[in-house]
């Protein structure tokens, strides 16, 4: 039976920020539908079970977000079998670093497919269904690279700039139809598995509140969904108080 409270779809439900976003919306009463590529099916299943163990509702939905047919099928299955998608969150990163001369066509294309094309597919499919109901929230996770290209990040910055432009265009089109589209610039290191393994002073940064906390990021996503439409935010930037920018 479909969940009347609706669904929060998280494309890119990884171990850190994506998981925190899914848990936050599940705690708020939505069913969290968790998406990563099929090779991460076991991790998705464990995350979904952890949410259920905490009293929330969650479903693991392995899918390659770059595959148009797979994404259409995903949306159809969720809407028909689980519930209406009230919130769609795009949270795929694809952060890689190569000099421009070492950036192959394959790398550039793959990063664009992961961080931009798949965002378009999610946004389009979510919008098509939200428009019929006259409501919904679509949230895109951006990065420092969304607004500033840096040395060695040509592929990532190009993809994230494209995602930001997509979000802006969608917001202008869908806002008057009561669909809230927002872009969140996460500007700084996140307290994630990758950072904990590669940054030697991460414990001190955490103690100093100098690193982004995934749960605190997630709280802002829930806030965006709950904003009254008299004062919608389109772009929100999040960074630790010590971050230079």
C-alpha positions in Angstrom: 0.0 0.0 0.0 1.3 3.4 -0.9 2.6 5.7 1.9 0.2 8.6 2.2 2.9 10.7 3.8 5.0 10.4 0.6 8.5 9.7 -0.3 11.9 11.4 -0.1 14.0 10.1 -3.0 17.7 10.4 -2.4 19.9 9.9 -5.5 23.4 9.4 -4.2 22.5 7.9 -0.8 26.1 7.3 0.2 27.6 6.6 3.6 27.8 10.2 4.9 25.8 13.2 3.6 23.4 11.1 1.5 22.7 8.8 4.4 22.2 11.7 6.8 19.7 13.3 4.4 17.7 10.1 4.0 17.6 9.6 7.8 16.5 13.2 8.4 13.6 12.9 6.0 12.6 9.5 7.3 12.6 10.9 10.9 10.3 13.6 9.5 7.8 11.0 8.4 8.6 10.3 4.8 9.7 7.0 3.3 13.3 7.3 2.2 14.0 5.7 -1.1 17.7 5.2 -1.4 19.5 5.1 -4.7 23.1 4.2 -5.6 24.5 2.1 -8.4 23.6 -1.6 -8.2 27.1 -2.5 -7.1 26.3 -0.7 -3.8 23.1 -2.7 -3.3 24.4 -4.3 0.0 25.3 -0.9 1.5 21.9 0.5 0.5 20.2 -2.4 2.1 22.1 -1.9 5.3 21.3 1.8 5.3 17.6 1.1 4.7 17.6 -1.4 7.6 19.3 1.0 9.9 16.6 3.6 9.2 13.8 1.0 9.8 15.6 0.0 13.1 15.3 3.6 14.2 11.5 3.6 13.5 11.6 5.2 10.1 10.5 3.8 6.6 13.1 3.2 4.0 13.5 1.2 0.8 16.8 0.4 -1.0 16.4 1.1 -4.8 19.6 0.3 -6.6 19.8 2.1 -9.9 22.3 3.7 -12.3 21.2 7.4 -12.3 22.9 7.9 -15.6 20.6 5.4 -17.4 17.5 7.2 -18.7 15.3 4.0 -19.0 16.4 2.8 -15.5 15.5 6.2 -14.0 12.1 6.3 -15.7 11.4 2.8 -14.4 12.6 3.8 -10.9 10.2 6.7 -10.7 7.3 4.6 -12.0 7.9 1.9 -9.4 8.2 4.3 -6.5 5.1 6.2 -7.5 3.0 3.1 -8.1 4.3 0.9 -5.3 5.6 3.1 -2.5 4.1 6.5 -2.6 4.2 10.0 -4.2 7.6 11.6 -4.3 7.3 14.7 -2.3 11.0 15.4 -2.1 13.7 14.5 -4.7 17.3 15.0 -3.6 20.2 14.8 -6.0 23.4 14.2 -4.1 26.0 12.6 -6.5 29.5 14.0 -6.1 32.0 12.8 -8.8 34.8 14.9 -7.4 38.0 14.0 -9.2 41.3 16.0 -9.8 43.3 15.9 -12.9 45.4 18.5 -14.8 43.7 19.6 -17.9 46.3 17.8 -20.1 45.7 14.6 -18.1 41.9 14.8 -18.3 40.8 12.3 -20.9 37.5 12.5 -22.8 36.3 9.4 -20.8 37.0 11.1 -17.5 35.3 14.4 -18.5 32.3 12.6 -20.0 31.9 10.3 -17.0 32.1 13.1 -14.5 29.5 15.1 -16.5 27.2 12.0 -16.7 27.4 11.5 -12.9 27.2 15.0 -11.6 25.1 16.7 -14.3 23.2 14.4 -16.7 21.9 12.2 -13.9 20.7 15.4 -12.1 18.8 16.4 -15.2 17.2 12.9 -15.4 16.1 13.1 -11.8 14.9 16.6 -12.1 12.8 16.0 -15.2 11.2 12.8 -13.9 10.4 14.4 -10.5 9.0 17.5 -12.1 6.7 15.5 -14.4 5.0 13.9 -11.5 5.0 16.8 -9.1 3.4 19.0 -11.7 0.3 16.8 -11.8 -0.1 17.2 -8.0 0.8 20.9 -7.9 3.5 20.5 -5.2 6.9 19.1 -4.4 10.5 19.9 -3.5 13.6 19.2 -5.7 17.0 19.7 -4.1 20.4 19.6 -5.7 23.7 19.3 -3.9 26.4 21.6 -5.2 29.9 22.3 -4.2 32.5 25.0 -4.2 33.1 24.0 -7.8 29.5 25.0 -8.7 30.6 28.7 -8.6 34.4 28.6 -8.9 36.6 26.4 -11.1 39.9 25.5 -9.4 43.2 24.2 -10.5 42.8 20.5 -11.5 39.0 20.4 -11.3 38.0 21.3 -14.9 35.7 18.2 -15.3 34.2 18.5 -11.9 33.6 22.3 -12.1 32.1 22.0 -15.6 29.6 19.4 -14.4 28.7 21.3 -11.2 28.3 24.6 -13.0 26.0 22.8 -15.4 24.0 21.3 -12.5 23.7 24.8 -11.0 22.4 26.2 -14.2 19.9 23.3 -14.5 18.6 24.1 -11.0 18.2 27.8 -11.8 16.3 27.1 -14.9 14.0 24.6 -13.2 13.4 26.9 -10.3 12.2 29.7 -12.7 10.0 27.3 -14.6 8.6 25.3 -11.7 8.4 27.8 -8.9 5.1 29.4 -10.2 3.7 25.9 -10.3 4.3 25.4 -6.5 7.4 23.3 -6.9 10.3 24.4 -4.8 13.7 23.9 -6.5 16.8 24.7 -4.5 20.5 24.4 -5.0 22.8 23.8 -1.9 26.4 24.8 -2.2 28.4 22.7 0.3 31.6 24.8 0.6 34.1 22.9 2.6 35.3 19.5 3.8 32.6 17.2 5.1 33.2 14.8 8.1 33.0 11.8 5.8 34.8 8.4 5.6 37.0 9.8 2.8 38.1 12.9 4.8 38.6 10.9 8.0 41.0 8.6 6.0 42.9 11.3 4.2 43.0 14.4 6.5 45.3 13.9 9.4 43.9 16.7 11.6 40.2 15.8 11.1 39.7 15.1 14.8 40.9 18.5 15.8 38.7 20.1 13.0 35.7 18.3 14.4 36.4 19.5 17.9 36.7 23.0 16.6 33.5 22.8 14.6 35.7 23.5 11.6 34.3 20.7 9.4 30.9 20.2 7.9 28.7 17.8 9.9 26.5 15.6 7.6 23.6 15.7 10.1 23.7 19.5 10.1 23.7 19.6 6.3 20.7 17.3 6.3 18.8 19.5 8.7 19.1 22.3 6.2 17.6 20.1 3.5 14.6 19.4 5.7 14.3 23.1 6.4 14.2 23.9 2.7 11.4 21.5 2.2 9.4 23.0 5.0 9.9 26.6 4.0 6.7 28.6 3.4 6.3 29.6 -0.2 6.1 33.2 0.7 9.9 33.1 1.4 11.5 30.3 -0.6 15.3 30.0 -0.8 16.7 29.0 -4.2 20.4 28.9 -3.3 21.9 28.1 0.1 25.6 27.9 0.9 26.8 26.0 3.8 30.3 26.2 5.3 32.0 25.9 8.7 32.5 29.1 10.6 36.3 28.9 10.1 36.2 28.2 6.3 37.7 30.9 4.2 35.8 31.9 1.1 
